[in-house]
Amino acid sequence: MFAAIHDTFGEPADVLDAREIERPEPGPGEALIRMVLSPIHNHDLWTIRGSYGYKPPLPGAIGGSEALGIVEALGEGVDPELLGKRVAAAGVHGAWAEYFTAPASALLPLPEAIPDTAGAQLVAMPFSALSLLETLKVGEGQWLIQTAANGAVGKIMSGLARARGIHLLNLVRRDEAANELLKTGMTNVLSTADPDWKSKARALIGEAGAVSAIDSVGGEMAASLVDLLGTDGELVVFGTATGAPLALSSSDLITKHITVKGFWGARVSQEMALDTRRRLIGELVELAARGELPLETGGSYSLSRSADAMKAALTPGRAGKIMLRP
């Protein structure tokens, strides 16, 4: 089979290579999946660079952590009803291959109402977004702020907040990005390139301020978010597009009793109670089946063109997730 493999850590377009290797066999409790589509997530790129919380053993590491596929074979102890099912698999290693193995218990059979392009990215980012929303203090009728609203998680969060009746302020760093989101129907969108954006944000949120804020940018943006939070508000760090350290005012943190914390979806997912996980996955499947979960694609590339796919995934302004296919 063909797989997208890297033998060293580095820039994905430079170190990733599609080559032929032996097809894996499912072990006890596992299923063999024939990959149909697999998205390129930011954490996949960070993993290839060697800068993520998980570092695969080298050489011969296969990229990819989520995919939609068909169950082709079963290991010992797996329910035979799973054979031939179209499933979503997330939190796996080596999804960028014609075939990969995954724990059968983690596979999610999908209803026909969910298209392949949505099913391929249904779990990782949407589940992280929903898990994050589940942990926030913000509730129905209250205000939540998010940066990087034009990213995959930002668009997903917009749908989730709307479904839960939460008011969402969507921040982006470019006027063009703001216009693009407004054209899709997203509301309360502001570009931080506008010198007056903070005054406009206050006019939307009101004097009481927001209850929660999610930052995926870093640097000076953190201080602006704290400024827009109300008393006892919370700032949750989800990502860092700039890589810059958070700039925070001690005075604002103290006088407003602001809580600052990080959120890593991989850890939260591992530690989550099974009943909670099932409830959240069920909510995602229902929203996706109704077409209320924004899961767009920016195009697909064959495994043989994995380097081109990596470059496309790093191109600003793309419509949605870049996908790999066999």
Kinemage of the C-alpha trace (Angstrom):
@kinemage 1
@onewidth
@group {chain A} dominant
@subgroup {mainchain}
@vectorlist {calphas} color= white
{ca met a 1} P 0.000 0.000 0.000
{ca phe a 2} L 0.996 3.663 -0.349
{ca ala a 3} L 1.436 5.907 2.684
{ca ala a 4} L 2.669 9.458 3.384
{ca ile a 5} L 5.773 8.928 5.522
{ca his a 6} L 8.457 11.057 7.153
{ca asp a 7} L 11.818 9.779 8.423
{ca thr a 8} L 12.855 13.036 10.100
{ca phe a 9} L 11.096 15.972 11.723
{ca gly a 10} L 10.830 19.137 9.643
{ca glu a 11} L 8.597 21.166 7.371
{ca pro a 12} L 5.855 18.792 6.129
{ca ala a 13} L 6.243 19.672 2.432
{ca asp a 14} L 9.970 18.931 2.674
{ca val a 15} L 10.111 15.761 4.764
{ca leu a 16} L 6.875 13.954 3.824
{ca asp a 17} L 7.216 11.325 1.104
{ca ala a 18} L 4.636 8.939 -0.391
{ca arg a 19} L 6.012 5.441 -0.780
{ca glu a 20} L 4.937 1.822 -0.762
{ca ile a 21} L 5.012 -0.246 2.447
{ca glu a 22} L 3.422 -3.420 3.771
{ca arg a 23} L -0.279 -3.279 4.583
{ca pro a 24} L -0.913 -3.629 8.332
{ca glu a 25} L -2.961 -6.396 9.938
{ca pro a 26} L -5.489 -5.700 12.688
{ca gly a 27} L -4.580 -6.992 16.122
{ca pro a 28} L -6.985 -8.086 18.867
{ca gly a 29} L -9.692 -5.449 19.363
{ca glu a 30} L -8.669 -3.599 16.192
{ca ala a 31} L -10.152 -3.043 12.738
{ca leu a 32} L -8.420 -2.517 9.409
{ca ile a 33} L -9.762 0.608 7.670
{ca arg a 34} L -9.555 1.349 3.952
{ca met a 35} L -9.032 5.103 3.932
{ca val a 36} L -11.398 7.200 1.791
{ca leu a 37} L -10.566 10.734 2.955
{ca ser a 38} L -8.250 12.078 5.647
{ca pro a 39} L -7.971 15.753 6.645
{ca ile a 40} L -4.770 17.692 7.294
{ca his a 41} L -5.077 19.276 10.730
{ca asn a 42} L -2.710 21.828 12.254
{ca his a 43} L -1.726 19.314 14.904
{ca asp a 44} L -0.753 16.882 12.131
{ca leu a 45} L 1.636 19.508 10.754
{ca trp a 46} L 3.025 20.228 14.231
{ca thr a 47} L 3.559 16.488 14.759
{ca ile a 48} L 5.606 16.222 11.549
{ca arg a 49} L 7.678 19.206 12.668
{ca gly a 50} L 8.298 17.499 16.016
{ca ser a 51} L 6.679 20.342 17.961
{ca tyr a 52} L 3.484 18.645 19.187
{ca gly a 53} L 2.752 16.885 22.463
{ca tyr a 54} L 2.949 13.529 20.647
{ca lys a 55} L 6.159 12.581 18.831
{ca pro a 56} L 5.980 9.461 16.625
{ca pro a 57} L 8.951 7.098 16.495
{ca leu a 58} L 11.290 7.675 13.546
{ca pro a 59} L 12.125 6.701 10.868
{ca gly a 60} L 9.029 5.556 8.987
{ca ala a 61} L 6.341 7.602 10.739
{ca ile a 62} L 3.055 7.769 8.834
{ca gly a 63} L 1.208 11.079 9.150
{ca gly a 64} L -2.459 11.704 9.845
{ca ser a 65} L -4.696 11.352 12.885
{ca glu a 66} L -8.271 11.258 11.532
{ca ala a 67} L -10.020 9.698 8.553
{ca leu a 68} L -13.208 8.372 7.063
{ca gly a 69} L -13.022 4.876 5.656
{ca ile a 70} L -14.528 1.433 5.209
{ca val a 71} L -13.902 -1.426 7.643
{ca glu a 72} L -12.110 -4.105 5.589
{ca ala a 73} L -11.011 -6.637 8.210
{ca leu a 74} L -11.399 -7.324 11.920
{ca gly a 75} L -9.060 -8.482 14.629
{ca glu a 76} L -9.889 -11.004 17.311
{ca gly a 77} L -12.788 -10.086 19.577
{ca val a 78} L -14.363 -7.433 17.337
{ca asp a 79} L -18.097 -7.432 16.582
{ca pro a 80} L -18.516 -8.864 13.037
{ca glu a 81} L -21.351 -6.367 12.405
{ca leu a 82} L -18.659 -3.703 11.978
{ca leu a 83} L -17.305 -5.279 8.782
{ca gly a 84} L -18.079 -3.183 5.704
{ca lys a 85} L -19.302 -0.178 7.714
{ca arg a 86} L -18.427 3.397 6.738
{ca val a 87} L -16.783 4.828 9.828
{ca ala a 88} L -15.024 7.891 11.191
{ca ala a 89} L -11.805 7.329 13.108
{ca ala a 90} L -9.976 9.982 15.141
{ca gly a 91} L -7.103 10.017 17.590
{ca val a 92} L -5.317 7.404 15.465
{ca his a 93} L -1.737 7.309 14.187
{ca gly a 94} L -0.971 6.733 10.517
{ca ala a 95} L -4.247 7.688 8.819
{ca trp a 96} L -2.467 9.019 5.698
{ca ala a 97} L -2.266 5.597 4.121
{ca glu a 98} L -4.406 3.431 1.892
{ca tyr a 99} L -5.038 1.226 4.944
{ca phe a 100} L -4.591 1.806 8.679
{ca thr a 101} L -5.610 0.072 11.884
{ca ala a 102} L -7.631 1.573 14.722
{ca pro a 103} L -9.216 0.368 17.975
{ca ala a 104} L -12.661 -0.921 16.997
{ca ser a 105} L -14.208 0.613 20.110
{ca ala a 106} L -13.210 4.101 18.921
{ca leu a 107} L -14.825 3.847 15.472
{ca leu a 108} L -17.971 5.828 14.757
{ca pro a 109} L -20.355 4.363 12.141
{ca leu a 110} L -21.908 7.216 10.173
{ca pro a 111} L -25.456 7.729 8.889
{ca glu a 112} L -25.842 8.237 5.124
{ca ala a 113} L -27.009 11.821 5.690
{ca ile a 114} L -23.428 12.832 6.549
{ca pro a 115} L -21.286 13.214 3.393
{ca asp a 116} L -17.733 11.847 3.216
{ca thr a 117} L -16.163 15.319 3.343
{ca ala a 118} L -17.949 16.067 6.611
{ca gly a 119} L -17.521 12.610 8.107
{ca ala a 120} L -13.767 12.674 7.525
{ca gln a 121} L -13.403 15.663 9.859
{ca leu a 122} L -16.356 15.091 12.167
{ca val a 123} L -14.546 14.081 15.320
{ca ala a 124} L -11.135 15.697 15.955
{ca met a 125} L -11.785 19.423 15.581
{ca pro a 126} L -15.558 19.433 16.245
{ca phe a 127} L -15.129 17.233 19.306
{ca ser a 128} L -12.344 19.467 20.622
{ca ala a 129} L -14.529 22.526 20.026
{ca leu a 130} L -17.556 20.975 21.717
{ca ser a 131} L -15.458 19.650 24.601
{ca leu a 132} L -14.036 23.144 25.059
{ca leu a 133} L -17.491 24.711 24.980
{ca glu a 134} L -18.643 22.136 27.538
{ca thr a 135} L -15.941 23.252 29.998
{ca leu a 136} L -16.516 27.009 29.656
{ca lys a 137} L -18.471 29.088 32.186
{ca val a 138} L -20.483 30.816 29.458
{ca gly a 139} L -24.126 29.795 29.190
{ca glu a 140} L -27.231 30.477 27.150
{ca gly a 141} L -27.791 34.174 26.493
{ca gln a 142} L -24.254 35.135 27.573
{ca trp a 143} L -21.260 36.329 25.523
{ca leu a 144} L -18.269 34.277 24.371
{ca ile a 145} L -15.341 35.732 22.390
{ca gln a 146} L -13.138 33.723 20.043
{ca thr a 147} L -10.097 34.662 17.989
{ca ala a 148} L -9.156 32.926 14.706
{ca ala a 149} L -12.858 32.724 13.886
{ca asn a 150} L -12.024 31.948 10.236
{ca gly a 151} L -10.210 28.737 11.177
{ca ala a 152} L -11.793 25.292 11.210
{ca val a 153} L -12.463 25.325 14.955
{ca gly a 154} L -13.711 28.919 14.765
{ca lys a 155} L -16.318 28.059 12.146
{ca ile a 156} L -17.362 24.952 14.047
{ca met a 157} L -17.647 26.925 17.291
{ca ser a 158} L -19.973 29.346 15.528
{ca gly a 159} L -22.410 26.530 14.756
{ca leu a 160} L -22.132 25.010 18.224
{ca ala a 161} L -22.683 28.321 20.014
{ca arg a 162} L -25.726 29.066 17.867
{ca ala a 163} L -27.190 25.635 18.676
{ca arg a 164} L -26.738 26.291 22.406
{ca gly a 165} L -28.066 29.857 22.359
{ca ile a 166} L -24.714 31.479 23.216
{ca his a 167} L -23.829 34.919 21.829
{ca leu a 168} L -20.480 34.702 20.017
{ca leu a 169} L -18.105 37.526 19.073
{ca asn a 170} L -15.914 36.363 16.183
{ca leu a 171} L -12.501 38.003 15.789
{ca val a 172} L -10.147 37.693 12.809
{ca arg a 173} L -6.896 39.476 11.985
{ca arg a 174} L -7.646 40.577 8.401
{ca asp a 175} L -10.438 42.670 6.888
{ca glu a 176} L -10.636 40.200 3.996
{ca ala a 177} L -11.229 37.325 6.410
{ca ala a 178} L -14.003 39.289 8.127
{ca asn a 179} L -15.732 39.942 4.807
{ca glu a 180} L -15.468 36.273 3.846
{ca leu a 181} L -17.119 35.165 7.092
{ca leu a 182} L -19.885 37.744 6.793
{ca lys a 183} L -20.671 36.428 3.300
{ca thr a 184} L -21.162 32.933 4.755
{ca gly a 185} L -23.783 34.283 7.166
{ca met a 186} L -21.647 34.428 10.309
{ca thr a 187} L -22.612 37.331 12.567
{ca asn a 188} L -20.778 39.545 15.075
{ca val a 189} L -17.559 39.418 13.049
{ca leu a 190} L -14.835 42.023 13.638
{ca ser a 191} L -11.362 42.449 12.173
{ca thr a 192} L -8.693 43.415 14.687
{ca ala a 193} L -6.978 45.282 11.844
{ca asp a 194} L -9.673 47.938 12.356
{ca pro a 195} L -8.252 50.522 14.799
{ca asp a 196} L -11.707 50.880 16.360
{ca trp a 197} L -12.458 47.163 16.703
{ca lys a 198} L -12.412 47.119 20.504
{ca ser a 199} L -14.993 49.912 20.790
{ca lys a 200} L -17.219 48.038 18.355
{ca ala a 201} L -16.746 44.867 20.409
{ca arg a 202} L -17.808 46.632 23.615
{ca ala a 203} L -20.890 48.009 21.866
{ca leu a 204} L -21.908 44.440 20.972
{ca ile a 205} L -21.102 42.774 24.279
{ca gly a 206} L -22.328 45.482 26.630
{ca glu a 207} L -20.901 46.948 29.806
{ca ala a 208} L -21.018 43.672 31.743
{ca gly a 209} L -18.413 42.160 29.405
{ca ala a 210} L -18.043 38.618 28.113
{ca val a 211} L -18.068 35.594 30.395
{ca ser a 212} L -15.472 33.566 28.466
{ca ala a 213} L -12.857 34.135 25.767
{ca ile a 214} L -10.939 31.628 23.642
{ca asp a 215} L -7.540 32.676 22.305
{ca ser a 216} L -5.814 30.931 19.413
{ca val a 217} L -3.526 33.832 18.462
{ca gly a 218} L -1.278 34.725 21.417
{ca gly a 219} L 0.807 37.827 22.014
{ca glu a 220} L -0.906 41.178 22.598
{ca met a 221} L -4.346 39.782 21.774
{ca ala a 222} L -4.569 38.166 25.207
{ca ala a 223} L -4.585 41.555 26.961
{ca ser a 224} L -7.335 42.822 24.659
{ca leu a 225} L -9.483 39.787 25.413
{ca val a 226} L -9.055 40.249 29.165
{ca asp a 227} L -10.077 43.877 28.702
{ca leu a 228} L -13.339 42.707 27.109
{ca leu a 229} L -14.081 40.126 29.800
{ca gly a 230} L -16.328 40.917 32.739
{ca thr a 231} L -15.637 40.299 36.413
{ca asp a 232} L -14.794 36.642 37.148
{ca gly a 233} L -14.327 36.041 33.425
{ca glu a 234} L -12.090 33.341 31.983
{ca leu a 235} L -9.470 33.305 29.223
{ca val a 236} L -8.799 29.882 27.714
{ca val a 237} L -5.720 29.386 25.537
{ca phe a 238} L -6.556 26.968 22.728
{ca gly a 239} L -3.747 27.695 20.253
{ca thr a 240} L -1.062 30.172 19.245
{ca ala a 241} L -1.084 31.322 15.634
{ca thr a 242} L 1.669 33.871 16.285
{ca gly a 243} L 3.775 31.782 18.647
{ca ala a 244} L 4.247 34.898 20.768
{ca pro a 245} L 4.053 34.731 24.591
{ca leu a 246} L 0.822 35.994 26.123
{ca ala a 247} L 0.921 39.669 27.075
{ca leu a 248} L -1.267 40.169 30.145
{ca ser a 249} L -1.875 43.022 32.584
{ca ser a 250} L -1.474 41.968 36.208
{ca ser a 251} L -3.815 44.772 37.244
{ca asp a 252} L -6.695 43.531 35.057
{ca leu a 253} L -6.193 39.935 36.156
{ca ile a 254} L -6.289 40.950 39.811
{ca thr a 255} L -9.121 43.480 39.818
{ca lys a 256} L -11.407 41.400 37.596
{ca his a 257} L -10.498 38.022 39.179
{ca ile a 258} L -9.741 36.617 35.726
{ca thr a 259} L -8.939 32.926 35.331
{ca val a 260} L -6.366 31.988 32.660
{ca lys a 261} L -5.977 28.347 31.653
{ca gly a 262} L -4.952 26.146 28.756
{ca phe a 263} L -6.970 23.536 26.890
{ca trp a 264} L -5.505 20.490 25.106
{ca gly a 265} L -8.221 18.486 23.393
{ca ala a 266} L -6.199 15.248 23.262
{ca arg a 267} L -5.838 15.106 27.045
{ca val a 268} L -9.435 16.167 27.701
{ca ser a 269} L -10.696 13.435 25.372
{ca gln a 270} L -8.604 10.764 27.109
{ca glu a 271} L -9.797 11.770 30.570
{ca met a 272} L -13.457 12.336 29.695
{ca ala a 273} L -16.129 10.101 31.216
{ca leu a 274} L -17.583 7.631 28.700
{ca asp a 275} L -21.172 8.854 29.176
{ca thr a 276} L -20.108 12.456 28.518
{ca arg a 277} L -18.167 11.423 25.424
{ca arg a 278} L -21.157 9.549 24.020
{ca arg a 279} L -23.465 12.503 24.659
{ca leu a 280} L -21.152 14.969 22.919
{ca ile a 281} L -20.512 12.669 19.943
{ca gly a 282} L -24.272 12.180 19.602
{ca glu a 283} L -24.757 15.952 19.565
{ca leu a 284} L -22.140 16.317 16.806
{ca val a 285} L -23.638 13.556 14.660
{ca glu a 286} L -27.109 15.084 14.979
{ca leu a 287} L -25.866 18.559 14.010
{ca ala a 288} L -23.849 17.200 11.075
{ca ala a 289} L -26.772 15.127 9.796
{ca arg a 290} L -28.943 18.258 9.846
{ca gly a 291} L -26.270 20.229 7.992
{ca glu a 292} L -25.834 22.629 10.920
{ca leu a 293} L -22.140 21.947 11.538
{ca pro a 294} L -19.782 23.926 9.251
{ca leu a 295} L -17.372 21.275 7.927
{ca glu a 296} L -16.013 22.650 4.675
{ca thr a 297} L -13.270 21.274 2.439
{ca gly a 298} L -10.652 23.136 0.453
{ca gly a 299} L -10.037 20.252 -1.946
{ca ser a 300} L -8.359 16.854 -1.928
{ca tyr a 301} L -5.011 15.463 -3.086
{ca ser a 302} L -3.865 11.908 -3.704
{ca leu a 303} L -1.267 10.421 -1.336
{ca ser a 304} L 1.247 10.632 -4.187
{ca arg a 305} L 0.868 14.435 -4.057
{ca ser a 306} L 1.224 14.728 -0.294
{ca ala a 307} L 3.849 17.504 -0.554
{ca asp a 308} L 1.440 19.621 -2.632
{ca ala a 309} L -1.306 18.896 -0.105
{ca met a 310} L 0.899 20.149 2.749
{ca lys a 311} L 1.559 23.412 0.896
{ca ala a 312} L -2.184 23.838 0.239
{ca ala a 313} L -2.969 23.229 3.915
{ca leu a 314} L -0.627 26.083 4.861
{ca thr a 315} L -2.138 28.535 2.357
{ca pro a 316} L -4.102 31.358 4.058
{ca gly a 317} L -7.687 31.968 2.994
{ca arg a 318} L -8.524 28.402 1.899
{ca ala a 319} L -12.205 27.455 2.042
{ca gly a 320} L -11.830 24.517 4.425
{ca lys a 321} L -9.791 21.438 5.318
{ca ile a 322} L -7.403 20.046 2.731
{ca met a 323} L -7.923 16.292 2.397
{ca leu a 324} L -5.752 13.368 1.364
{ca arg a 325} L -7.205 10.448 -0.562
{ca pro a 326} L -5.744 7.123 -1.781
